[in-house]
Amino acid sequence: MEHVTSDDRNEPAKPEQPLGKSWVAELWDWVKTIVVAFVIMMLLNLFVFNLSMVKGQSMQPTLVERDRLFVNKIVYHLGTPSRSDVIVLRDPSEDVEKKDFLVKRIVGLPGDTIEVRDHRLYVNGEQQAETYTDIEVQDPDFGPITLEPDHFFVMGDNRHEGKSKDSRVFGSITSDEIVGKAEFIFWPFSELKKL
């Protein structure tokens, strides 16, 4: 009697997968994953949020040079800007020092009357308590002006003379010029705070 072991059976041999093909397939999976993640991040950056770095002194003491901001770009598609919001906007000025973007605070809403008198900001005849500044307005008096529908008045928190190019220089802005709301400082971690 003859014993047959499993080695002696006529089983079809399993085809061996070439080493190169599995490596290429693995690499292709990684490339697809990275491309999809990149496209998602680009779409989120384009429509939902942005990360920005502060340049200049116009928002001191609230923001200082090189602070990194998380900017919510969708918030104003769902609602309207409010007084005291810190926003990022496209620079509407046409001078030689025009920048791509500015960071400012909304101090006037559509229909408001804005005036700087005796170094103080007045909105609709009421002096504003501006806890976010460390000094009264040092620039010359301004206004009064009344804002048209869909127009906003913005100022920098730095009220030292000549330190903020804002609506006193380039006029009121429209909602089309607003990129988004600066929600919080995310870097440096020691300055992490909501705005």
Stockholm file with secondary structure:
# STOCKHOLM 1.0

chainA/1-195         MEHVTSDDRNEPAKPEQPLGKSWVAELWDWVKTIVVAFVIMMLLNLFVFNLSMVKGQSMQPTLVERDRLFVNKIVYHLGTPSRSDVIVLRDPSEDVEKKDFLVKRIVGLPGDTIEVRDHRLYVNGEQQAETYTDIEVQDPDFGPITLEPDHFFVMGDNRHEGKSKDSRVFGSITSDEIVGKAEFIFWPFSELKKL
#=GR chainA/1-195 SS CCCCCGGGSCCCCCCCCCHHHHHHHHHHHHHHHHHHHHHHHHHHHHHTEEEEECCSSTTTTTSCTTCEEEEESSHHHHSCCCTTCEEEEECCCCSTTCCSEEEEEEEECTTCEEEEETTEEEETTEECCCTTCSSCCCSCCEEEEECCTTEEEEECSCCSTTCCCSHHHHCCEEGGGEEEEEEEEEESGGGCEEC
#=GC SS_cons         CCCCCGGGSCCCCCCCCCHHHHHHHHHHHHHHHHHHHHHHHHHHHHHTEEEEECCSSTTTTTSCTTCEEEEESSHHHHSCCCTTCEEEEECCCCSTTCCSEEEEEEEECTTCEEEEETTEEEETTEECCCTTCSSCCCSCCEEEEECCTTEEEEECSCCSTTCCCSHHHHCCEEGGGEEEEEEEEEESGGGCEEC
//
